[in-house]
Amino acid sequence: MTMYRMRQREFILGLTAATLDLRRSLLDLAVKHRHTIFAVHTHTQRAQPTTVAHYLLAVVEQLERDTARLKAGVPSNESESTGVVRHYRDRIRIDRSLTSDLLGFNGPTRKYLRQYRHGGLTCSKPPPRPLSCWSASGDSCRTSCCGHPRNSTTCGSQTDSCSASSIMPQKRNPVAFEHARAIGSKGLGQAQAILMTVHNTPFGDIVDTEDDLQPLVFSMFRDATRTVKLLAAAMRAAEFDTVALEARAGDGWTTLTELADTLVRDHRMPFRTAHAIAGRLVAGRRQHPQKSLAELLSEATEGLLSLSPMYTESQLETIPKSPALSWT
């Protein structure tokens, strides 16, 4: 059990180091792209303009929580059980405090039942789970060559962690992220298998936590660490086509929410009303593309408000743009 704890501690510290390295890679990218505008996605569709830095820092925040979970997994391995025989203290009466110190533990175990605690085994679950979602997301910020699952031309970003298509010369595939997604999912599955293996282990000395469990522990930490290291390497090589990202950020009415917010701020109307007006504006543009935005907005307020005309054409062209440019 002492050897199991020592190895598990090494696994946790190794995964923690890899996670911190990934955070550094993302922070370096965020510094470079504080003003790089792109459209985030919700439900796999372009939603609102933001910055690459804003998006990456959201991933960093998740990794910070994951690092705290990894750190919390270490104390459960900082007790050394050498000198314990089954349920009782070793009758040879060795100096257990000295033994713990020599082996690098904080101290000897105080209780002699259930010596191998597996609470720390699942501490590697957090990093692969959100990272798999992140690497699989359709956001154009995903630093793969085909930043969107359905369109290899929408990303505007490149990375060296890609491979050429076997038959299409113009195409590069985001293999690093695909491998990271698969390996991370495998690590998560192994963590679930560990929980299933020990969920009904009796309280006391038993072999459930030995040969049948330890291979799963090793492979889980190995794959979790591989996932994080692979993503860190890919992010260090990431490049963004800032012009293409910003050009796409305004497509698909992604700035329309700002119009609704402006109506709420300027006219103190309920957001639900402002939302309806903005929606009518879009519908009107589709039916009458030749009309000006000011005219369409005036028509959109009919039956809801008597505030016509609300804004001039030049005001409508600038209202949605300035907040997006100021989001850093």
Number of C-alpha atoms within 10 A of each C-alpha: 15 19 12 15 23 17 16 23 21 15 22 23 16 14 26 23 16 21 26 18 17 23 24 16 20 21 17 15 21 21 13 11 18 16 20 21 28 29 28 22 17 12 9 14 14 21 21 21 26 24 25 27 25 19 17 21 17 11 17 21 12 15 21 16 13 21 22 12 19 24 15 14 22 21 13 16 24 19 21 26 24 20 21 22 13 14 13 11 17 13 9 7 9 13 11 19 16 13 17 21 13 10 15 13 22 15 17 20 19 12 12 17 15 15 22 20 12 19 13 20 25 20 22 28 23 18 27 26 16 17 22 23 13 16 21 19 18 24 25 27 26 26 27 31 25 23 25 21 14 10 10 15 14 19 25 25 21 20 19 18 22 20 14 13 11 9 7 8 8 7 15 20 18 22 15 20 25 16 17 25 22 16 23 27 21 18 27 24 14 23 23 15 16 22 15 11 15 13 9 9 14 10 9 13 16 13 10 14 18 12 9 12 16 16 12 20 23 15 15 28 26 17 23 29 25 20 29 27 20 18 26 21 16 22 24 17 14 20 15 20 12 16 13 16 23 20 13 19 24 21 14 13 14 21 21 21 17 18 18 22 19 17 20 17 12 9 12 11 15 13 15 11 16 22 18 14 24 23 16 17 22 18 14 18 16 11 10 11 12 9 12 13 21 20 18 22 25 18 17 21 21 12 7 12 12 10 11 14 13 17 16 13 13 10 12 16 13 10 16 22 16 12 14 22 15 11 15 16
